[in-house]
Amino acid sequence: MNIDNKIGAKEAILFILIVTINKIILNLPKSIIRSTSTGAIVNLILTGLIVIFFVLIVSCLFKNFQNDDIIDISEYVGGKFLKSIVGIIYIIFFSTIICTVILQFISLIKVVYFPKSPFVFVVLFFVAAMSTANYFGNKSIIKTNSLIVPVIMFSLIIMFFGITNQIDVNRLFPIFGKDYKSTFVYGLQNIYAFGGVGYVFFLMPFLKNKKDFKKVSVSAIVFSILFLIFITALLLLTFPFISYSEEMVSVYLLVRVLEFGEFLQRTDALFIFLWILSSFSYLSITLMFVLNTFKKVTNISDSRQMSFSFGCILFGVTLFLNNQYIIDLLEGPIYKYSILILIFFISFALLLIANIKKKLLTSNIFKKTKNTTIITNGIIRQK
């Protein structure tokens, strides 16, 4: 990768945060609350600590592969065949995320902005935006994301001040939820909420300073945990019925009840506009990983030329998936178990095996070097 396209520590943290922000907007807190009820905060603290520990281990394992991502590591472990398999799986995974995010955002914005607009044109709008961004290169995506993320985070924090009169602390009780098992046992599967960890496995080649990898990874996950807890708590504190409701985007409920005196009401349209910008950044970054993975699998020289080709494919797939049942399935159990299996099991296992293999090879080379016989001036010496 060109050095000009590499990113610093702050940009990298925002790189991963955009994933959590969009998942928060697209009903992630509601999914957590649905499974753990009022125990959601305790559950997120527990799963968050597990994810931090996981990221610390991943950071240590990546020390031996400071120029590689999970696709390169797959090749190191199992050659080109394994690299192709893992690469294709990740391309499908990221592509599915792109399609479901587009469909979810369209369901929201058509209610507020484009109720009569043809579905196909709104999809085309999203696809064209992310394809164009990738055509102009990674640098434009990285810089744009660095501007958008702070604004989106600030806007979501502003919600707290706009709904203070709606908050009731008693709604957080019972603090451990319905029962022990739902919060501390079954609720452990909620580590999928931190899907941004998946992007950590692709981050190393993008960093200017490889030594920042641990700091970036841990910082991004900590901020993600705190932000997710904050929004989840707001929903619990504001809406006593939130555990049983069926809203498509529960965070939208928060912006609907915002009031800043008599002079500023119905701010939901402004918030949704900011969320659309956030989705553009998220989609562009995810497509960037698709193109980068495709480049490594196929060994093409420049993946930017493929941005519009992939855009056309994703456009067709998105139109095909336009069914609420399919959307719920993709965003629900399929996404959840894909994260758990692909990120927390397969990718971690590949990274662990690569480290074991490297250690064994290094150990064997050391032994061979140590036992090499050297002849100098007719004298046999054992090195």
Summary of the structure (lengths in Angstrom):
residues: 383
radius of gyration: 23.3
end to end distance: 40.6
largest distance: 98.2
contacts: 1266
relative contact order: 0.19
helix: 79%
strand: 4%
